Amino acid sequence: MDNNLTMDKLVNLCKSRGFVFQGSEIYGGFANTWDFGPVGVELKNNIKKAWWKKFVQEDPSAYGVDAAILMNPRVWEASGHVASFSDPQLDCKSCKYRFRADNLIEEKFKDVDVEKMTTEEMQKFIDEHKIKCPHCGNFNWTPIRQFKLMFETSRGTVEGEKDVVYLRPETCQGEYVNFLNVQRTMRAKVPFAIAQIGKSFRNEITPGNFLFRTVEFEQMELQMFCHPNESMEIYKSYKDRAMKFVEELGLSSENLRFHDHEKLAHYAKAACDIQYNFPIGWQELNGIHHRGNWDLSRHSEFSGKNMEYLDPYTNEKFLPNVIEYSIGADRLTLAVMSEAYEEEKLDNGETRVVMHFKPFLAPFKVAILPLQKNLSEKAKEVYAKLSKEFMCDYDEAGSIGKRYRRQDEIGTPFCVTIDFDTLEDDTVTVRDRDSMEQIRLKIEALTSYIAEKIKF
Ligand code: GAP
């Protein structure tokens, strides 16, 4: 990551180069929603594909699902979300800004362990220490209230007869409720995993920092169902696999660290985050949780379905433990972009911005650039050939130098230039994004050359 990188610089690059736009921009935006543009959607899709490849495709004990976002409301009673998925919130009566009570304390008193405090204790602490509003400086708070984080909507067409339904705040419940279905249809033997990628929604009190915390985001979640005796080993193996995965995506080890949780949910046996050194500092990137048999026991209780597993080898019947690995696709995209960014000083005194994405993650693998417009017919032939295999960009406007810079800024690993020699001998120039070195290749050799370089 470039030391000069700030979140504002990244947001500006994302906006000007088609990675990410403000949601509903022409209406003045809609706070903390973001739209992935033509470049960003490719990057995010490549990140999701990489995750799926590592954790589903290459793992014979993992199965994918794509569960409905709207679930039976009883699911959220069983999961505990209806009763307790809320944050302590308070409003400044002077400027109307809203804050999380725990954040307010944490920011001023770094040594205080807010996780251990009740709402009443937080209230007392804020009053006693006269913590002022970070926005307007007044001490004029409403009492702390619990702010529900689940978005509610209703189902039913007759006024007055509507049922409350929730937009899911996490995808994993779709994995728990399909435990029996997947086990039966895939003849799966414990330990096995169910994974999915999908949208989640949270009415966050303090969203912000670009893609870091939003109200609508994608999660990539995996639940490993296992025997209690092997659960701790599996937990540790997912810690390693999760770390290896983000390193393979290009995040450097000095920007990554584990954070083991000291305070655990009453049912949990262990939990940790992997934190990444974002432009806003060290923050959670993903979570790995040993959840005991809490999830399946609760769904058994609330649904009335026996979710025990009968081991065909030992005849032992037991409720599997769950090891959960959960990572936000948008948050990971933010980390990948932050890591890739570089403002590189060139020998000629100029500076270029380059996104050093790993080639398999790059939005476009290759850009086809005719040196002059009258070479476009040949260039389009090359585009037609390569675009059957890879996402390609085509650009014939402006000086070649400017076109290279634009491709550097969106992280395209290879630029293929068509010049007058191409018409003579069917060769092209291939420019490498990172070294800026150029080689000459036959058009017929391009596909295998690029395919080799973008393997994951
Ligand atoms: N099922 C477990 C679960 O949802 P979590 O720690 O609340 O655990 C997992 O979320 C991951 O989802 C986080 O580590 C983060 O990457 C991502 N995430 C959570 N809330 C988010 C938000 N508001 N915006 C973007 N990503 C979020």
Boltz pocket constraint, residues with backbone or C-beta under 6 A from the ligand:
constraints:
  - pocket:
      binder: B
      contacts: [[A, 169], [A, 170], [A, 171], [A, 172], [A, 202], [A, 204], [A, 211], [A, 212], [A, 213], [A, 214], [A, 215], [A, 216], [A, 217], [A, 218], [A, 219], [A, 221], [A, 284], [A, 285], [A, 286], [A, 287], [A, 324], [A, 326], [A, 327], [A, 328], [A, 329], [A, 330], [A, 331], [A, 332]]
      max_distance: 6.0
